[in-house]
Amino acid sequence: MPRTAITLALGALLGSLGCGGSASPSPVPAISSVSATPSVSATPSVSAAPSEDPEPTPTRADAPPVDPEARAQALAHELIILDGHIDVPWRLHKAQAAGKPVDDVTGPTQGGDFDLPRARAGGLDAPFMSIYVSADFEGKGAKQVADGLIDLVEGIVARAPDDFALARSPADVRRNFADGKVSLPMGMENGAPIEGDLANVAYFHGRGIRYITLAHSKDNHIADSSYDSRHTHGGLSAFGEQVVAEMNRVGIMIDVSHLSDEAADDVLRLSAVPVIASHSSCRHFTPGWERNMSDEMIQRLAAKGGVIQVNFGSEFLVGDIRERGKAHAKERDAHVRGLGLALDSEEGRAAALAYEQEHPVPRATVETVADHIEHVIELVGVDHVGLGSDFDGVGDSLPQGLRDVSQYPNLLRVLLERGHDRDALEKIAGGNVLRVWQAALDHAAAAARSSG
């Protein structure tokens, strides 16, 4: 059924029922969200002219109130929801490498945060498949690993061509949306597969990569990582500066998530087009944690026309949870060792899981995610924020109310309740990133024309 028909049918159903269908939140204790004052107000309605019919037209005051949950469910299927970072390929790769059954995400799965039925339920239209290559592969076959992960994504589309389609441009995303298909654009997390060869930038563009996170957990040959204290290059390497220019030339978005502050500053200084932070949150709520972006960095990103896509992991959202998580991990590990078990043994992992079930760590909430979105809006406006969940990448740290891809309507509901209108939600859900993506393609096309 075409997407427009699905949307109309769903809207009619929701209108008749007056209720939504979001999944139930996790029972795990939640951290209260940080209060924030909405900066985008719902557009006031304009009174209609008096009807000439004998029967008076009901005024807005007489109309039944709109149920935010039902409205959010409808909007989730009307708007294009683009998520900047979902780690499905690595999830499948890990199972494959371990000789375990590989989840078929074209149908329902028991594990993970993503599969087709849940994506349909949540209205997810364009999840960027993360082609994540561990820092351990730096100089050790990283390109081959990336190629294998891209093959996995292409395999998903081949198994379900009526439901999934690759997407290499915003136009592809919109066309797939109209056809009722879930787009699978790809972004490469870690520039290690470039392997010091500038030609590999164009090579991966040809394979469908549309953003590259320049580094991951360690400094590499391109840039310094926020997680690595060495700061090998003091920002970008000399080769990294060439990579930025080449990505601009071929039309690949530059992703500053995971980069050190200095490396991100270098990217913002050198890039000729807007850039993204595909899965980062606001350092304002996690003071001192370089993995998130400071207010000044967000302002510089926005001044360049870029977008920060908020990460859903609890430690990205609330600094206290991050600190308590570290303490909890130490207590859990001490408990397992106290039983005489090795942490990396099957028995040790089972004991650790049992301990976590008995002693859950409080997690963030869907409201906390909205707090980060609103902080960006208050800081730089609604044109510079999006969604970068990190589903399948942050383990069991996802917030209450956003536990998998079926629950995007819960976030839309909270934003509606805080006064954000449809236009704002359309930008947050995906419109802002589609704009940056198009800007990168337009710049590349202009560069190609000028070079003949």
Buried (B, 14 or more C-beta within 10 A) or exposed (E): EEBEEBBEEBBEBBEEEEEBBBBEBBEBEBBEBBEBEBBBEBEEEEEEEEEEEEEEEEEEEEEEEEBBBBBBBBBBBBBBBBBBBBBBBBBBBEBEEEEEEBBBBBEEBEEBBBBBBBBBBBBBBBBBBBBBBBBEBBEEBBBEBBBBBBEBBBBBBEEBEEBBBBBBBBEBBBBBBEBBBBBBBBBBBBBBBBBEEBEBBBBBBEBBBBBBBBBBBBBBBBBBBBBBEEBBBEBBBEBBBBBBBBBBBBBBBBBBBBBBBBBBBBBBEBBBBBBBBBBBBBBBBBEEBBBBBBBEBBBBBBEBBBBBBBBBBBBBBBBBBBEBBEEBEEEBBEBBEEEEBEEEEEEBBEBBEEBBEEEBBBBBBBBBBBBBBBBBBBBBEBBBBBBBBBBBBBEEBBBBBBBBBBBBBBBBBBBBBBBBBBEBBBBBBBBBBBBBBBBBBEBBEEBEEEEE
